[in-house]
Amino acid sequence: MAETSPVVRQWIADFVAETLRTETLEQVITQLDNVIIARIPELRDRDMRRDLAASTRAHAFEVLSGLTQDRFDYPVPEQAHAFARTIARRGHDVRLLLRVYHVGQEALLDYMTDVVLGQEQLPQDIERAVLLRLFDRSTRWISTSVETLTDTYMQERESGLRAALNQRAEIVRALLDVGDLDIELASARLGYRLAQRHLALVLWTEERPGLAPPDGVDDVAGLLDRVATRCALALGNGSVLAVPSGASALWAWIGLDDDLPDPVLADWPVDAPVRVAVGMPAANVTGFRGSHREAIAARQVAERARPDLPRVLHYPEIEVAYLAGTDEPAMRALIERELGALAAPDAHSARLRETLHAYLRARRSPDAAAKMLGVHKNTVRYRIQRIEELLGRSLDQRGPRLEIALDCVAVYGV
């Protein structure tokens, strides 16, 4: 039976309609991306995964919609161009881009074959026709994508500005990978002194990669660069090293003077849609790595946390929540066990949790907690009495796990 028969077309139309359902599509995208990342470990980085997922999602719409039509052209979505540029900006060889698409094609064909062969009632001639059509269309898609995106990659790599950026990206990657580098030579090539104290930042926007920039923003990469520079001028000695880590994300390090105390900034120069995760100040190459690792951890918390957290998140403020949150079921069990009735989602319980958190951080001083909360000390005393009633025992009998639970709730919510 020809692959253009009404029966084949109807089966494919049903397959496309089912796959395009939001829940099914997200499962397919996750499955394909997991296969790709397992084969290509360079993509395990959070920003690379984010750009890959955006590209896979956009490709999926194009490929699936093309299966039900007789057209043979497959427009390459902007998200795929953004992913190709990310690979170039991170200093990776073009062979990485080619591997992504060849592994992706294999994963897609495996998935489609499993779906077709899983249809026990499908006649063998129709099964064969469907598989031939799927193979033909996926081959056309991969050919068009690789040819177009190789050009995108080369354009990005060949520009003079990006060439310098690629060199910086390669040096930074070697530093973070504990590579054996000449520190003085690396500093000269980076234009940033490594033998000093550093404060690492991770900056990103809340917009999806490949989509139109936020209102009033012409260039997301330029916006992040400007924010990093303003932070460096406000906090450090003016030196800053910035390296793009994705289509809408940036890694940055701010140089700090050795003879000055750790910087404290009440009003960070950061406005929507930019968010910033900040590590702790630390010296030399070890500090360069450590502060960056903390900033990455703070970003991970920010992406899972309550939406009303500040735009700038400091690692020391969320360190306990980060460590406890690495095992979310265990963290949730801790919260339920320690807070009991206080873990209710209503406003009254939230006010009691806030009071208890302030009271414990103030070393159980009602006066100090009242100043932190902006209420009368008798209000704090009344609330603490009510809290002890709800918990079923005196706070003097509670250990440090109670404060850990409150730290987690303050970041992740109940």
Kinemage of the C-alpha trace (Angstrom):
@kinemage 1
@onewidth
@group {chain A} dominant
@subgroup {mainchain}
@vectorlist {calphas} color= white
{ca met a 1} P 0.000 0.000 0.000
{ca ala a 2} L 1.386 3.423 -0.967
{ca glu a 3} L 2.421 5.723 1.836
{ca thr a 4} L 0.020 8.373 0.495
{ca ser a 5} L -3.051 6.174 0.984
{ca pro a 6} L -5.920 7.585 3.077
{ca val a 7} L -5.350 4.945 5.767
{ca val a 8} L -1.693 5.930 6.181
{ca arg a 9} L -2.529 9.624 6.159
{ca gln a 10} L -5.219 9.130 8.795
{ca trp a 11} L -2.893 7.146 11.059
{ca ile a 12} L -0.225 9.837 10.789
{ca ala a 13} L -2.783 12.604 11.408
{ca asp a 14} L -3.925 10.825 14.578
{ca phe a 15} L -0.311 10.309 15.668
{ca val a 16} L 0.489 14.008 15.136
{ca ala a 17} L -2.632 15.171 16.986
{ca glu a 18} L -1.844 12.952 19.981
{ca thr a 19} L 1.834 13.923 20.095
{ca leu a 20} L 1.088 17.648 19.886
{ca arg a 21} L -0.941 17.473 23.097
{ca thr a 22} L 1.001 19.581 25.607
{ca glu a 23} L 1.625 16.809 28.116
{ca thr a 24} L 2.631 14.243 25.479
{ca leu a 25} L 4.836 16.725 23.628
{ca glu a 26} L 6.735 17.685 26.780
{ca gln a 27} L 7.320 14.006 27.569
{ca val a 28} L 8.650 13.390 24.058
{ca ile a 29} L 10.926 16.445 24.211
{ca thr a 30} L 12.306 15.354 27.579
{ca gln a 31} L 12.866 11.809 26.302
{ca leu a 32} L 14.717 12.995 23.177
{ca asp a 33} L 16.823 15.532 25.087
{ca asn a 34} L 17.784 12.953 27.713
{ca val a 35} L 19.060 10.630 24.980
{ca ile a 36} L 21.060 13.433 23.388
{ca ile a 37} L 22.562 14.599 26.691
{ca ala a 38} L 23.470 11.055 27.701
{ca arg a 39} L 25.465 10.715 24.473
{ca ile a 40} L 26.884 14.260 24.505
{ca pro a 41} L 27.903 15.198 28.085
{ca glu a 42} L 28.923 18.736 27.045
{ca leu a 43} L 25.203 19.567 27.040
{ca arg a 44} L 24.616 18.725 30.715
{ca asp a 45} L 25.185 22.356 31.712
{ca arg a 46} L 21.930 24.066 32.748
{ca asp a 47} L 22.016 26.758 30.052
{ca met a 48} L 22.956 24.325 27.302
{ca arg a 49} L 20.061 22.065 28.363
{ca arg a 50} L 17.723 25.042 28.375
{ca asp a 51} L 18.667 26.097 24.833
{ca leu a 52} L 18.570 22.489 23.614
{ca ala a 53} L 15.041 22.036 24.996
{ca ala a 54} L 13.852 25.233 23.282
{ca ser a 55} L 15.356 24.044 19.979
{ca thr a 56} L 13.906 20.532 20.299
{ca arg a 57} L 10.447 21.899 21.084
{ca ala a 58} L 10.465 24.225 18.063
{ca his a 59} L 11.786 21.484 15.742
{ca ala a 60} L 9.081 19.118 16.997
{ca phe a 61} L 6.330 21.475 15.866
{ca glu a 62} L 7.884 21.815 12.400
{ca val a 63} L 8.509 18.104 11.895
{ca leu a 64} L 5.129 16.985 13.209
{ca ser a 65} L 3.169 19.530 11.183
{ca gly a 66} L 5.117 18.489 8.065
{ca leu a 67} L 4.158 14.833 8.455
{ca thr a 68} L 0.540 15.543 7.553
{ca gln a 69} L 1.415 17.643 4.484
{ca asp a 70} L 3.028 16.993 1.120
{ca arg a 71} L 5.537 19.835 1.443
{ca phe a 72} L 9.190 18.909 1.649
{ca asp a 73} L 10.652 22.101 3.058
{ca tyr a 74} L 11.344 22.313 6.796
{ca pro a 75} L 11.930 25.886 7.995
{ca val a 76} L 14.614 25.998 10.678
{ca pro a 77} L 13.114 27.728 13.757
{ca glu a 78} L 14.819 30.660 15.435
{ca gln a 79} L 15.302 28.630 18.622
{ca ala a 80} L 17.519 26.223 16.655
{ca his a 81} L 19.603 29.126 15.342
{ca ala a 82} L 19.936 30.376 18.935
{ca phe a 83} L 21.165 26.929 20.052
{ca ala a 84} L 23.733 26.807 17.222
{ca arg a 85} L 24.995 30.244 18.246
{ca thr a 86} L 25.230 29.114 21.875
{ca ile a 87} L 27.429 26.174 20.837
{ca ala a 88} L 29.682 28.578 18.931
{ca arg a 89} L 29.834 31.123 21.769
{ca arg a 90} L 30.767 28.448 24.281
{ca gly a 91} L 33.836 27.595 22.181
{ca his a 92} L 32.723 24.122 21.051
{ca asp a 93} L 33.698 22.629 17.692
{ca val a 94} L 31.110 22.438 14.888
{ca arg a 95} L 31.284 18.642 15.221
{ca leu a 96} L 29.335 18.996 18.471
{ca leu a 97} L 26.462 20.600 16.561
{ca leu a 98} L 26.510 17.811 13.963
{ca arg a 99} L 26.527 15.149 16.694
{ca val a 100} L 23.501 16.748 18.345
{ca tyr a 101} L 21.449 16.437 15.163
{ca his a 102} L 22.585 12.958 14.216
{ca val a 103} L 21.924 11.647 17.730
{ca gly a 104} L 18.628 13.546 17.728
{ca gln a 105} L 17.584 11.912 14.459
{ca glu a 106} L 18.406 8.456 15.843
{ca ala a 107} L 16.415 9.165 19.007
{ca leu a 108} L 13.457 10.484 16.984
{ca leu a 109} L 13.403 7.443 14.693
{ca asp a 110} L 13.656 5.091 17.683
{ca tyr a 111} L 10.716 6.844 19.327
{ca met a 112} L 8.572 6.813 16.174
{ca thr a 113} L 9.424 3.169 15.458
{ca asp a 114} L 8.436 2.172 18.987
{ca val a 115} L 5.107 3.955 18.557
{ca val a 116} L 4.364 2.340 15.195
{ca leu a 117} L 5.416 -1.168 16.214
{ca gly a 118} L 3.440 -0.775 19.436
{ca gln a 119} L 0.215 -0.639 17.411
{ca glu a 120} L -0.727 -4.324 17.479
{ca gln a 121} L -3.749 -3.880 15.184
{ca leu a 122} L -1.793 -2.076 12.466
{ca pro a 123} L -1.554 -4.186 9.245
{ca gln a 124} L 2.004 -4.925 8.119
{ca asp a 125} L 1.718 -3.077 4.794
{ca ile a 126} L 0.440 0.070 6.527
{ca glu a 127} L 3.109 -0.246 9.208
{ca arg a 128} L 5.798 -0.371 6.514
{ca ala a 129} L 4.315 2.608 4.632
{ca val a 130} L 4.155 4.695 7.811
{ca leu a 131} L 7.766 3.903 8.737
{ca leu a 132} L 8.973 4.781 5.216
{ca arg a 133} L 7.187 8.133 5.357
{ca leu a 134} L 8.567 8.893 8.823
{ca phe a 135} L 12.110 7.956 7.761
{ca asp a 136} L 11.895 10.026 4.570
{ca arg a 137} L 10.609 13.133 6.343
{ca ser a 138} L 13.100 12.905 9.219
{ca thr a 139} L 15.971 12.549 6.718
{ca arg a 140} L 14.826 15.657 4.840
{ca trp a 141} L 14.475 17.539 8.117
{ca ile a 142} L 17.950 16.625 9.370
{ca ser a 143} L 19.566 17.476 6.036
{ca thr a 144} L 17.975 20.931 5.885
{ca ser a 145} L 18.695 21.676 9.549
{ca val a 146} L 22.355 20.651 9.473
{ca glu a 147} L 23.069 22.613 6.309
{ca thr a 148} L 21.362 25.784 7.546
{ca leu a 149} L 22.635 25.669 11.120
{ca thr a 150} L 26.208 24.951 10.102
{ca asp a 151} L 26.108 28.323 8.309
{ca thr a 152} L 24.681 29.953 11.438
{ca tyr a 153} L 27.424 28.399 13.564
{ca met a 154} L 30.206 29.485 11.176
{ca gln a 155} L 28.920 33.046 10.956
{ca glu a 156} L 28.994 33.265 14.736
{ca arg a 157} L 32.481 31.783 15.019
{ca glu a 158} L 34.002 33.828 12.223
{ca ser a 159} L 33.051 37.268 13.447
{ca gly a 160} L 35.978 39.097 15.033
{ca leu a 161} L 34.150 39.902 18.269
{ca arg a 162} L 33.038 36.333 18.758
{ca ala a 163} L 36.531 35.008 18.090
{ca ala a 164} L 37.804 36.814 21.181
{ca leu a 165} L 34.738 35.685 23.095
{ca asn a 166} L 35.384 32.073 22.093
{ca gln a 167} L 38.945 32.289 23.405
{ca arg a 168} L 37.679 33.621 26.720
{ca ala a 169} L 35.052 30.892 26.869
{ca glu a 170} L 37.681 28.187 26.288
{ca ile a 171} L 39.953 29.603 29.007
{ca val a 172} L 37.057 29.939 31.459
{ca arg a 173} L 35.952 26.384 30.761
{ca ala a 174} L 39.512 25.152 31.378
{ca leu a 175} L 39.652 27.113 34.653
{ca leu a 176} L 36.352 25.672 35.850
{ca asp a 177} L 37.437 22.185 34.811
{ca val a 178} L 40.597 22.566 36.961
{ca gly a 179} L 42.779 22.592 33.859
{ca asp a 180} L 46.549 23.018 34.034
{ca leu a 181} L 46.912 26.660 32.967
{ca asp a 182} L 49.552 29.353 33.237
{ca ile a 183} L 47.609 31.776 35.452
{ca glu a 184} L 49.503 34.882 34.340
{ca leu a 185} L 49.063 34.016 30.658
{ca ala a 186} L 45.379 33.188 31.206
{ca ser a 187} L 44.887 36.519 33.000
{ca ala a 188} L 46.480 38.384 30.088
{ca arg a 189} L 44.286 36.661 27.527
{ca leu a 190} L 41.160 37.184 29.582
{ca gly a 191} L 41.940 40.805 30.362
{ca tyr a 192} L 41.022 39.976 33.931
{ca arg a 193} L 43.388 39.334 36.862
{ca leu a 194} L 42.913 35.888 38.381
{ca ala a 195} L 45.249 36.543 41.338
{ca gln a 196} L 42.689 38.604 43.248
{ca arg a 197} L 39.413 38.161 45.100
{ca his a 198} L 36.360 37.363 42.983
{ca leu a 199} L 32.615 37.649 43.316
{ca ala a 200} L 30.825 35.365 40.839
{ca leu a 201} L 27.446 36.184 39.328
{ca val a 202} L 25.062 34.244 37.130
{ca leu a 203} L 22.691 36.528 35.214
{ca trp a 204} L 19.730 35.414 33.140
{ca thr a 205} L 16.360 36.567 31.914
{ca glu a 206} L 13.045 34.920 32.528
{ca glu a 207} L 12.250 34.865 28.812
{ca arg a 208} L 12.556 31.609 26.850
{ca pro a 209} L 15.600 31.418 24.550
{ca gly a 210} L 14.844 32.095 20.894
{ca leu a 211} L 11.683 34.090 21.552
{ca ala a 212} L 11.348 37.810 20.941
{ca pro a 213} L 13.257 39.943 23.492
{ca pro a 214} L 11.243 41.494 26.336
{ca asp a 215} L 9.505 44.801 25.715
{ca gly a 216} L 12.025 47.615 25.401
{ca val a 217} L 14.999 45.221 25.060
{ca asp a 218} L 16.658 44.978 21.632
{ca asp a 219} L 19.529 42.691 22.622
{ca val a 220} L 19.319 40.317 25.611
{ca ala a 221} L 23.069 39.550 25.556
{ca gly a 222} L 23.854 43.269 25.563
{ca leu a 223} L 21.418 43.871 28.419
{ca leu a 224} L 23.080 41.212 30.589
{ca asp a 225} L 26.531 42.612 29.789
{ca arg a 226} L 25.436 46.092 30.856
{ca val a 227} L 23.940 44.822 34.121
{ca ala a 228} L 27.151 42.900 34.914
{ca thr a 229} L 29.225 46.025 34.247
{ca arg a 230} L 27.013 48.164 36.500
{ca cys a 231} L 27.320 45.590 39.281
{ca ala a 232} L 31.113 45.588 38.897
{ca leu a 233} L 31.283 49.374 39.176
{ca ala a 234} L 29.015 49.383 42.238
{ca leu a 235} L 30.692 46.493 44.076
{ca gly a 236} L 34.250 45.924 42.956
{ca asn a 237} L 37.361 47.536 41.585
{ca gly a 238} L 35.802 47.957 38.146
{ca ser a 239} L 37.208 44.808 36.560
{ca val a 240} L 34.729 42.279 35.253
{ca leu a 241} L 34.913 39.086 33.218
{ca ala a 242} L 31.714 38.083 31.401
{ca val a 243} L 31.084 34.979 29.299
{ca pro a 244} L 27.733 34.070 27.680
{ca ser a 245} L 26.459 30.721 28.930
{ca gly a 246} L 23.303 30.581 26.818
{ca ala a 247} L 21.083 32.615 24.524
{ca ser a 248} L 19.722 34.512 27.528
{ca ala a 249} L 22.241 33.828 30.306
{ca leu a 250} L 25.660 35.126 31.348
{ca trp a 251} L 28.423 34.076 33.742
{ca ala a 252} L 30.357 36.964 35.288
{ca trp a 253} L 33.149 37.532 37.797
{ca ile a 254} L 33.756 40.859 39.539
{ca gly a 255} L 37.239 41.737 40.794
{ca leu a 256} L 37.475 42.845 44.439
{ca asp a 257} L 40.286 44.733 46.165
{ca asp a 258} L 42.123 42.579 48.717
{ca asp a 259} L 42.338 45.299 51.366
{ca leu a 260} L 38.615 46.109 51.421
{ca pro a 261} L 35.824 44.297 53.328
{ca asp a 262} L 33.354 42.081 51.519
{ca pro a 263} L 31.013 44.231 49.429
{ca val a 264} L 27.502 44.902 50.658
{ca leu a 265} L 24.988 46.522 48.323
{ca ala a 266} L 21.489 47.363 49.505
{ca asp a 267} L 20.161 48.358 46.079
{ca trp a 268} L 21.487 46.238 43.223
{ca pro a 269} L 21.260 47.791 39.717
{ca val a 270} L 19.049 44.945 38.473
{ca asp a 271} L 15.600 45.400 36.942
{ca ala a 272} L 13.152 43.059 35.210
{ca pro a 273} L 13.515 40.854 33.260
{ca val a 274} L 17.055 40.220 34.578
{ca arg a 275} L 17.719 37.987 37.596
{ca val a 276} L 21.068 37.486 39.328
{ca ala a 277} L 22.480 34.715 41.516
{ca val a 278} L 25.539 35.665 43.573
{ca gly a 279} L 28.270 33.505 45.099
{ca met a 280} L 30.519 34.421 48.029
{ca pro a 281} L 33.745 36.461 47.666
{ca ala a 282} L 36.839 34.260 47.445
{ca ala a 283} L 40.458 34.636 46.348
{ca asn a 284} L 42.576 33.356 43.447
{ca val a 285} L 41.681 30.568 41.035
{ca thr a 286} L 40.189 28.386 43.775
{ca gly a 287} L 37.909 31.258 44.735
{ca phe a 288} L 37.119 31.874 41.048
{ca arg a 289} L 35.749 28.328 40.851
{ca gly a 290} L 34.145 28.222 44.295
{ca ser a 291} L 32.248 31.484 44.018
{ca his a 292} L 30.958 30.432 40.582
{ca arg a 293} L 29.830 27.061 41.937
{ca glu a 294} L 27.854 28.890 44.642
{ca ala a 295} L 26.279 31.267 42.129
{ca ile a 296} L 25.195 28.289 40.024
{ca ala a 297} L 23.656 26.703 43.135
{ca ala a 298} L 21.816 29.937 43.964
{ca arg a 299} L 20.387 30.025 40.455
{ca gln a 300} L 19.143 26.448 40.791
{ca val a 301} L 17.288 27.523 43.928
{ca ala a 302} L 15.893 30.625 42.193
{ca glu a 303} L 14.402 28.537 39.406
{ca arg a 304} L 12.587 26.260 41.877
{ca ala a 305} L 11.717 28.886 44.482
{ca arg a 306} L 8.638 30.957 45.216
{ca pro a 307} L 8.061 33.584 42.496
{ca asp a 308} L 8.128 36.475 44.983
{ca leu a 309} L 11.807 36.066 45.963
{ca pro a 310} L 14.092 39.043 45.237
{ca arg a 311} L 15.590 39.445 41.753
{ca val a 312} L 19.064 39.112 43.313
{ca leu a 313} L 19.657 35.940 45.297
{ca his a 314} L 22.781 35.517 47.466
{ca tyr a 315} L 24.145 32.046 48.133
{ca pro a 316} L 24.630 32.527 51.920
{ca glu a 317} L 20.938 33.399 52.234
{ca ile a 318} L 19.773 30.172 50.597
{ca glu a 319} L 22.643 27.788 51.353
{ca val a 320} L 20.650 25.704 53.829
{ca ala a 321} L 17.650 25.584 51.475
{ca tyr a 322} L 19.924 24.546 48.587
{ca leu a 323} L 21.548 21.730 50.544
{ca ala a 324} L 18.257 20.498 51.981
{ca gly a 325} L 16.476 20.858 48.645
{ca thr a 326} L 18.782 18.491 46.768
{ca asp a 327} L 16.450 15.721 47.984
{ca glu a 328} L 13.025 17.309 47.688
{ca pro a 329} L 10.916 14.457 49.149
{ca ala a 330} L 13.196 14.355 52.212
{ca met a 331} L 13.000 18.154 52.523
{ca arg a 332} L 9.196 18.101 52.343
{ca ala a 333} L 9.094 15.374 54.980
{ca leu a 334} L 11.321 17.519 57.224
{ca ile a 335} L 8.996 20.514 56.791
{ca glu a 336} L 5.901 18.480 57.575
{ca arg a 337} L 7.527 16.815 60.591
{ca glu a 338} L 8.967 20.002 62.117
{ca leu a 339} L 6.223 22.517 61.321
{ca gly a 340} L 3.099 20.384 61.496
{ca ala a 341} L 0.062 22.676 61.531
{ca leu a 342} L 2.313 25.673 60.815
{ca ala a 343} L 2.876 24.336 57.276
{ca ala a 344} L -0.690 25.253 56.257
{ca pro a 345} L -0.914 27.500 53.164
{ca asp a 346} L -3.143 30.194 54.711
{ca ala a 347} L -2.042 33.759 55.508
{ca his a 348} L -2.302 33.313 59.291
{ca ser a 349} L 0.091 30.352 59.253
{ca ala a 350} L 2.463 32.283 56.990
{ca arg a 351} L 2.507 35.157 59.513
{ca leu a 352} L 3.261 32.756 62.361
{ca arg a 353} L 6.073 31.126 60.349
{ca glu a 354} L 7.574 34.532 59.598
{ca thr a 355} L 7.447 35.452 63.294
{ca leu a 356} L 9.019 32.164 64.373
{ca his a 357} L 11.754 32.468 61.752
{ca ala a 358} L 12.630 35.985 62.926
{ca tyr a 359} L 12.491 34.902 66.582
{ca leu a 360} L 14.961 32.047 66.023
{ca arg a 361} L 17.306 34.191 63.916
{ca ala a 362} L 17.202 36.825 66.667
{ca arg a 363} L 18.454 34.184 69.134
{ca arg a 364} L 15.002 33.909 70.702
{ca ser a 365} L 14.826 37.578 71.646
{ca pro a 366} L 11.264 38.966 71.381
{ca asp a 367} L 12.608 42.523 71.291
{ca ala a 368} L 15.039 41.863 68.431
{ca ala a 369} L 12.439 39.854 66.502
{ca ala a 370} L 9.904 42.660 66.932
{ca lys a 371} L 12.359 45.149 65.396
{ca met a 372} L 12.977 42.823 62.461
{ca leu a 373} L 9.240 42.427 61.857
{ca gly a 374} L 8.198 45.999 62.642
{ca val a 375} L 5.699 44.958 65.313
{ca his a 376} L 5.370 45.332 69.104
{ca lys a 377} L 7.323 42.871 71.260
{ca asn a 378} L 4.095 41.766 72.964
{ca thr a 379} L 2.783 40.753 69.534
{ca val a 380} L 5.824 38.531 69.091
{ca arg a 381} L 5.305 37.013 72.559
{ca tyr a 382} L 1.636 36.298 71.819
{ca arg a 383} L 2.458 34.681 68.474
{ca ile a 384} L 5.242 32.552 69.988
{ca gln a 385} L 2.770 31.324 72.608
{ca arg a 386} L 0.298 30.430 69.848
{ca ile a 387} L 3.066 28.703 67.856
{ca glu a 388} L 4.016 26.538 70.813
{ca glu a 389} L 0.385 25.536 71.198
{ca leu a 390} L 0.222 24.482 67.548
{ca leu a 391} L 3.554 22.632 67.689
{ca gly a 392} L 2.514 20.861 70.879
{ca arg a 393} L 5.637 21.616 72.901
{ca ser a 394} L 7.958 24.419 73.985
{ca leu a 395} L 10.437 25.868 71.517
{ca asp a 396} L 13.135 25.105 74.089
{ca gln a 397} L 12.559 21.444 73.248
{ca arg a 398} L 13.004 21.970 69.513
{ca gly a 399} L 16.363 21.496 67.808
{ca pro a 400} L 18.056 23.187 64.814
{ca arg a 401} L 15.944 21.193 62.345
{ca leu a 402} L 13.059 23.576 63.041
{ca glu a 403} L 15.038 26.542 61.710
{ca ile a 404} L 16.207 24.490 58.710
{ca ala a 405} L 12.577 23.718 57.891
{ca leu a 406} L 11.717 27.429 58.118
{ca asp a 407} L 14.683 28.293 55.872
{ca cys a 408} L 13.353 25.864 53.262
{ca val a 409} L 9.782 27.163 53.457
{ca ala a 410} L 11.008 30.758 53.162
{ca val a 411} L 12.591 29.851 49.808
{ca tyr a 412} L 10.403 27.119 48.338
{ca gly a 413} L 7.058 27.811 50.029
{ca val a 414} L 4.733 25.218 51.549
